[in-house]
Amino acid sequence: MKVINVNASRKYQVVIQDDFSGLKERVAEVFKGKLAVVYDDNTQRLFSDQIKTALSGFELCEITFPHGENTKSLENFGRLLSFLAQNGFTRKDGILAVGGGVIGDLCGFVASSYMRGITYISCPTTLLSMVDSSVGGKTAVNLPQGKNLVGAFYQPSLVYVAISCLNSLPQREIECGMGEVVKYAFLDCSLKKEDIIRRDYQDIIYKCLQIKRKFVEEDEFDKGERAKLNLGHTIGHAVESLEDFNYSHGLCVFNGIDHIIDLSVDFYGYNEEKRQELLSLLNAYPYTKIKRRTASELIEKIKVDKKAESDLINIVLIKEIGNTQVVKIPLQKLKESL
């Protein structure tokens, strides 16, 4: 077992264990009320029995949503709020999210909004949510115009990572999570290329979350350093939207970082040797290449990104491995570089 203490506006622990056997003890330390347990149709099938066994003695109300990015919608935001109200949830009660980033984002946003805030506990079941989205308090749903355009900062009261959940994941989901893992390797040299190649997932999850913890504690509300966590995301989100969310978020981040390497080499005037050094880290995990979209298509989506300001965009570039920089670039220059 590994434990990470996150000292944000709400202090909480991230507990990394082999399975769900320690969940009841950890939940009881932070919460005594009724729990709405929220699944997608995959996690309900895989983990519902384990969750109910682990949380015997707690009053549980279960609800299931379809898997996939389209679940992060205003319609389902309203559906989950109504479910809580219909089941008599009060401010003393809470939400337990069992799923990946989609379920986590939806549940966190609902928890921030219902009765102006109720307890939120996350049990991430995908590699991506384990290494990234479950920690830090960013919650959101999507609009047709783009990803994560409606949301709130709302820290969980507990994050419980059961490593055994990874055994249920198809290769596509492992690839998705590794996109975020490689991002962290570019951000901080404590996670190395050799770690990615070795793929000791418990060690990878711990190292990624230690890196994220530092960013969250320094800049919880994303006004400065935390923006570096968006490495690969500005272009990645554009690709994700253009492809109608048919490719996973992490895979789009992989392909976004590929673009960012080109932009960084151009911006800093690096030679081909430096490009190959950066590409070597990116390719430490063999990911699927998505056919590149035109610059015009990408820019149209980037214009509605939260990081866009008038005709400028804040974008994260790579100075060195372990040293990234947020740079404000005119959209026209970005289009020319793309």
N, C-alpha and C positions, 0 to 999 in steps of 0.2 A: 504493500500500500504506500502511496505517496500522497502528500497533502500540500497544497499551495494556499497561502493566506493572501487574499486580495484586499488591500486597504483603500477602498474607494469610498464614495459617499455612504454606501452601505458596506460594511465589512462582512466578508463571507469567505467560506472555504471551498476550494476545489478538491474533491476527494477522488483519487484514482485507485480503483480496486479491480480485482479479477472479475467479479460478478456482482449481482445485486444483493448478496447475502448481508452486507452491512448497511443497506439503504434505510431500513426502519430506524436503526439507532441514530443515524445521521439526521434524518428528517425530524425525529423526535426532539433533537437538540435545538431546532430552530422554529418548530411549528407544532401546534396542538389541535388545529381545527379540522374542518372538512376539506377534502381535496377533490378538485376536478382533474382527472387524469386524462390528458389529451394525447391521442395517437394519430398517425396516419394509418391507412389500411394495411400497410406492410408491418409497421411496428406493433399494431394491435394483434395481428396474427402471430408475430414472433415473440412478443414480450409481455402480453397482457397477463397470462397466467403467472409468469415470474414476478411481475409487479404486485399482483394481488396477494401472492404468497408472501413476498417480502414485506408488504405493508399490512399484514393481518392485524386487525385491531383499529385501524384507521377507517373512517367513513369515506368511501370512495364513490364518485360519480364519473362514469366514463363516457367519452365522446370521441368519435373517429371521423377524420377528414380524408379525402382522397390524397394520395401521395403526389408530389410534384409541385413545381413553382407556382402554378395557377392557384393553389390553395392560399397563397399570401395575397388575399383580395379583401376589399372593403366589405364585400358580401359575407365572407366567412368571419371577418372581424365582428360584424354585427351578429352573425349566427352564434358565435361563442359567447358574446356578451349576453344574448338572450337566454342561452343555455344556463348560464350562471344565475340569472335572475329567476328563471322558471324553477330552478332547484333550490331557491332560497339562500343563496350564498350571501354572506355578510363580509364586512371588513376583517373579521377574524378568520376567514377561510382563505383558501389558496388554490393555485394552479400548479400541476406537475406536468411538464412537457416531456413526452417520451418520443423522441424522433430526432431528425436532423435539423439543419438550420431553418427550414421552412416552418416546421411546427414550433421551434424555439422562438423565431421572430414573431409569429402570430400570437403565441401565448404570452410572451413578454409584453407585447403592445397591449393586449387585452388586460393583463395584470396591472399595467400602469394606468389604465383608464377606468376599470370597473371600480365604482365607489371611490374614485381618485387614488386607487392604489391598494392592491392586496398582495399577499405573499406569492412569490414566484420561485419555483424550484425547477431546475433543468436536469434531465437525464439524457444527455446527447448520445445518439446511437450510431452516428456516422463518423468516419474519421475527420471529415471537414468540421463538423460541429464540435468534436472533441478537441481539436487543435486550435479552433478559432472562435466560431460564432457564439458558443455557449458562455464565453467569458467577456465581460466588458460593458454590458448593458445596452448595446445598440439593438433596438427592436423596430420592426417596420412591416408594412405591407406595400404591395406594388400598385401602381396605376397603369392603365394602358400605355401611357406616355413614357414609362420607365420604371426601373426597379427602386424599391425602398424610398419612395417619394413621400410617404406618410408614416410617421413613427415617433418614437420618443426614446430618451435615455432612461433606462430603468434597470438597476442592478438586481440580479437574483439574490435570494437568501442562501442558496446552496447550489453547487454544481456537483453532480455525482456521475463519474465516468466509470462505466462497467466495460472493461476491455473485452470481455467475452462477446459483446455485441458485434465486434468486428468480424467474428466468424461467420456472421450471417450475410455479410456484404458481398455483392457481386464485384467483379474487377472494376467495372465502370465507377463504382462509388469509392473504391480505394484510390483510383486515379484522380477522382474529384478532390479528395482530401489531400493528396500529395501536391496538388497545385498550391494550396495554402502553405503546406510544409516548405516547399521550395521558396516561396515568398519569404518566409521567416529566415531561411538560410541566407538570402540576400540582405536581410535587415540586420542580422546579428551573427557574428562569427562563432558564437557558442554552439550553434547548430551547423554542423559541417557536412560537406559533400559525402564524406565517409559514412555519416549517420544515415543519410538518405539511401545510400547504396546498401547498407547493412539492414535497414528496415526493422529495427527493434521498436515496435510501435509504442510500447509503454514509455520507453526512453524518449522517443520523438515527441509524444504528446506532452510529456513533462517539460521538455526543453522549449517547445513552442509556447506553452502557456506561461512559462517563466518569462519569456521574452514579451509576450503580450501583457502580462501583469505589469511589467515596468512601464510600458507605454500608457496603460490605463491609469495607473497611479499618478503618473506625471501629468497626464492631459486627459482626464476622464471625459470631458465634453467636446473633445475633438477640435480644439482651437489652435493647436500647434503641432507638437511632435507626433501625436497620434495619427495625424494625416498620412504619415509614412506607411501605416498599415494598409493604405489603399494602393500600394505598389501593384501594378498590373490590372487594377480594378476599373479604372476609368475606361480603358479600351475594352477590357474584359466584359464589363456590363453592357457596353454597346454591342459587342459580338453576341452576347447572350440574348439580348432583345431582338437583334436582327435575325437571329436563327430561331425565333419563336420559342426560346427556352428548351429546344430539343437537345442541346448540349449542356452538360453539368456546369455549375458555377465554377468549380475548381479547374475544370478543363479550359474554360474561357479565361480564367486567370493565367494559366500556363501560356495560352496564346497571347494574352495581353502583355505578359512579361517579355515574350519574344519581340513584340513591337517596341516595347520600352527599351530593350537592349539596343535596337537600331537607333531609336531616338537619342539614347544616352551617348552612344558612340558619335553620333552626328553633333550633338550639343556640346560635348566636351572635347571634340576633336581627337578621339582615340584612334589608334591604328587597328589593323586586322588582328594582331596578336591579342589585344585587349578584348576585342569582340569574341574571339574564340575562348578566352578565359571565362567570360560571362556565360557564353553558350554552354560551356562544359558543365557549369553548375546547373543551369536550366535543364540540361539533358541528363542529369544524374538519374532522373527517373524517366523512363521512356514513355512519353505521353503522346496522345493522338493529335496530329496537326489538323486544324480546321482551315479550310480554304479561305484565304484572305479576302475580305470585303474591300470595296473601293474606299478611297479616302472620303469621298462625298457622303457615302452611306454611313460611315463611322461618325463623321462630324455631325450629321443631323441628329444622331442619338446622343452624342456627347453634349450637344447644346442644352439638353434638358437635365444633364447630370447636376447633382447638388453642388459640385465643386466648380461649376461654370459661373462666371460673373461677367455679364454683358458679352463682350467679344474676347474674353480671356478665360483660361482654364488653369486651375492648379493641378499639376501632374507630378508624380513621383518619378525621379530619374535616379540612375545608379551611378554614383561617382566611383565607388569601389565596392567590392563585396564587403558587407558590414557597414557601409557608409552611403546612405541614400539622402536625397535632397528634394524638397518640395519646391518646384519652380513654376512661376506664373508665365504661361506662354500664350500669345495671341492665337485664337482658333485658326486664323489663316495660315500662320506659320506651322501649326500642328498639322493642318491639312497638307501643306507642301511637304512636310517631312514624311507623312504617312504615304 
